[in-house]
């Protein structure tokens, strides 16, 4: 089963990365201006929209929940990158200075996806792939709970007493979104 999940993960990530790379061609790395708290809020907006659509059953904007889960995956990677290299405290006078080389961003993207996959495989081993018996709506709720944790940690200036940090929660949010996409796309 682990091998199947690994293959499904790779197929989902092929789709997510394709969208990420294409948007980089359109927008560059304009997201570099976002503080991690803003990325957390962007993820929250997407997760909240998913929950709203799940509850109401209808979306007025002609996009379903699959693009939102893809957005959560990609924003989670952006957040990990920002945690590593830092957010720009001030915008440079020449805005082109804030943009990163697309090839460098893609390498960082791959690095965080690889780390998330390793974590997913380790947890799947320990938990016996329990996520396969979960509803997508439960995955959405867990993502929202993890976001509330991140917001609390951010409000506490990153300090925790016993809990994992922001980065661990971003990885979990990422992986729960991948699980939802595997279920929704039915790979």
C-alpha positions in Angstrom: 0.0 0.0 0.0 2.9 2.4 0.8 4.2 2.1 -2.7 0.7 2.9 -4.1 0.4 6.0 -1.9 3.9 7.1 -2.9 2.9 6.9 -6.6 -0.4 8.7 -6.0 1.6 11.4 -4.1 3.9 11.8 -7.1 0.9 12.2 -9.5 -0.8 14.8 -7.4 2.5 16.7 -7.0 3.0 16.6 -10.7 -0.2 18.5 -11.1 0.5 20.9 -8.2 4.0 21.7 -9.4 2.8 22.2 -13.0 0.4 24.9 -11.7 3.1 26.4 -9.5 5.6 26.6 -12.3 3.1 28.0 -14.8 2.1 30.7 -12.3 5.7 31.5 -11.7 5.9 32.3 -15.4 2.9 34.6 -15.1 3.8 36.3 -11.8 7.4 35.5 -11.0 8.0 35.2 -7.3 5.8 38.1 -6.3 4.7 36.0 -3.3 8.1 36.7 -1.7 6.6 39.9 -0.4 4.2 37.9 1.8 5.0 37.4 5.5 4.4 33.8 6.7 1.4 35.1 8.6 -0.1 36.3 5.3 0.6 32.9 3.7 -1.2 31.3 6.7 -4.2 33.6 6.1 -4.1 32.7 2.3 -4.3 29.0 3.2 -7.0 29.7 5.7 -9.1 31.5 3.0 -8.8 28.5 0.8 -9.6 25.9 3.5 -12.5 28.0 4.7 -13.9 28.2 1.2 -13.6 24.4 0.9 -15.5 23.9 4.1 -18.1 26.4 3.0 -18.6 24.5 -0.3 -18.7 21.2 1.6 -21.4 22.5 3.9 -23.5 24.3 1.3 -22.9 21.9 -1.6 -22.7 24.6 -4.2 -20.1 27.0 -5.3 -21.1 30.3 -7.0 -17.6 30.9 -8.3 -17.0 28.3 -11.1 -14.2 26.5 -9.3 -14.5 23.4 -7.2 -12.5 22.4 -4.2 -9.7 20.7 -6.1 -8.1 24.0 -7.2 -8.3 25.1 -3.6 -6.5 22.1 -2.2 -3.9 22.6 -4.9 -3.5 26.2 -3.8 -3.1 25.0 -0.2 -0.3 22.6 -1.2 1.5 25.4 -3.2 1.0 28.1 -0.5 2.4 25.6 2.1 5.6 25.2 0.0 5.8 29.0 -0.3 5.5 29.3 3.5 8.3 26.8 4.0 10.5 28.7 1.6 9.8 31.9 3.4 10.6 30.3 6.8 13.9 29.2 5.4 15.1 32.4 3.6 13.0 35.0 5.4 10.5 37.5 4.3 11.6 40.8 2.9 11.2 43.4 5.7 11.1 46.3 3.2 10.4 46.3 -0.5 13.5 47.1 -2.4 13.6 50.4 -4.4 14.0 48.2 -7.6 11.2 45.7 -7.3 13.0 43.3 -9.7 15.5 42.7 -6.8 12.7 40.9 -4.8 12.2 38.3 -7.5 14.0 34.9 -7.3 15.3 33.0 -10.2 12.6 30.5 -11.3 15.1 27.6 -11.4 16.2 28.3 -7.8 12.6 28.5 -6.7 11.8 25.2 -8.4 14.8 23.5 -6.6 13.5 24.8 -3.3 10.0 23.7 -4.2 11.3 20.2 -4.9 13.3 20.1 -1.6 10.2 20.8 0.5 8.0 18.4 -1.5 10.6 15.7 -0.9 10.7 16.4 2.8 6.9 16.3 3.0 6.8 13.0 1.1 9.3 11.5 3.5 7.3 12.7 6.5 4.1 11.3 4.8 5.7 7.9 4.2 7.0 7.7 7.8 3.6 8.7 9.3 1.7 6.4 7.0 3.9 3.5 8.2 3.1 4.3 11.8 -0.6 5.2 11.4 -1.4 2.4 8.9 -2.7 4.8 6.3 -5.7 5.7 8.4 -6.3 8.7 6.1 -7.8 6.4 3.5 -10.8 5.8 5.8 -11.3 9.5 6.5 -13.8 11.8 4.7 -12.5 14.7 2.7 -14.5 17.0 5.0 -12.5 15.6 8.0 -9.3 16.4 6.2 -10.6 19.9 5.7 -11.4 20.3 9.4 -7.9 19.0 10.4 -6.3 21.5 8.0 -8.4 24.3 9.6 -7.4 23.1 13.1 -3.7 23.1 12.1 -4.1 26.6 10.7 -5.6 27.7 14.0 -2.5 26.2 15.7 -0.2 28.1 13.3 -2.0 31.4 13.9 -1.6 30.9 17.7 2.1 30.1 17.4 2.5 33.1 15.1 0.7 35.3 17.6 3.0 34.0 20.3 6.0 35.1 18.1 6.9 31.5 17.3 7.2 30.4 20.9 5.8 27.0 22.0 6.1 25.1 25.2 5.7 21.5 24.1 4.2 21.6 20.6 5.8 21.3 17.2 6.6 24.6 15.4 5.0 26.3 12.5 7.0 24.3 9.9 5.7 21.0 11.2 2.1 22.2 10.9 2.7 23.4 7.4 4.0 20.0 6.4 0.9 18.4 7.9 -1.4 20.9 6.1 0.5 20.0 2.9 0.1 16.3 3.4 -3.6 16.4 4.4 -4.2 18.4 1.2 -2.4 15.8 -0.9 -4.5 13.1 0.7 -7.7 15.0 -0.1 -6.5 15.5 -3.7 -5.7 11.7 -4.0 -9.3 11.0 -2.9 -10.9 13.7 -5.1 -8.9 13.0 -8.2 -9.2 9.3 -7.7 -5.8 8.5 -9.0 
